[in-house]
Amino acid sequence: MSILLPARFLSAAATAIAAMSALQSMKGNVVAGIPKLYTMAQYSAASFEASIALTAILLAAIVNFVGIVTGATLFSPRLNLYYVIAHCAAASWLTGTLLQETHFKVWWYIVAMISVPTLLFESGMQVAVRYSKILV
């Protein structure tokens, strides 16, 4: 189980790097999600929505880093395994959408299926460890 901690760190780093890269190069994905003949208002609304989704993905990775640094969820093998799988899936999915320039709304699926559960698990464990002194 000692491999889970470095794998968790690396998978969270991969997700954070993929999200930051997507924030810098999301134009192709935004254009893929709007009509061929678009106005600047349509483009800026779609770009704003895409940046919100990517920020949520990045936030989940950052919260995971906080969990690693504070040590609250560091010694929970099941949760570490979940985080490794979730962040590897998020990084792979996000990188695939960037390379193929797919519709940017796919990023909301990453947020719903990976980032939100990760945020909820990590936040719940942080609260449980801080206020009830329970180590799982």
C-alpha positions, 0 to 999 in steps of 0.5 A: 500500500505504500505505492498509493501515496506517491501515486495519489500525489502524481495523479493529482498533479497530472490532473492539475497540470491537465486542467491548467493546460486546458485553461491555456488552450481551450479555444478549440474546445470552445469553438467546437461547442458553439455554432460555426457562425458565432458572435463574440457574445456566444464565444465569450459565454462559452469560454466563461462556462468552459473556464468555470468547469476547468476551475472546478476540476483544478479546485478538486486537485488542489483540495486533494493536495491539501489533504495530502499536506495536512495528513487527514486522509493520508492513511486511508488506503481505500480513499487513496486508491479512489483518489488515484483512480479518479484523478487518473481518469480525470487527467486522461479524459481531460487530455483526450478532450484537449487533443481531439478538441471535443465539445467543452461541455464534456468537462462538466461530466468530469466535474460531476463524476470525478471532481464533486465526489472527490471534493465531498470525500476530502472535505468530509474527511477533513471535517471528521478528522478535525472535529471528531478526531477519528482516523479512518 
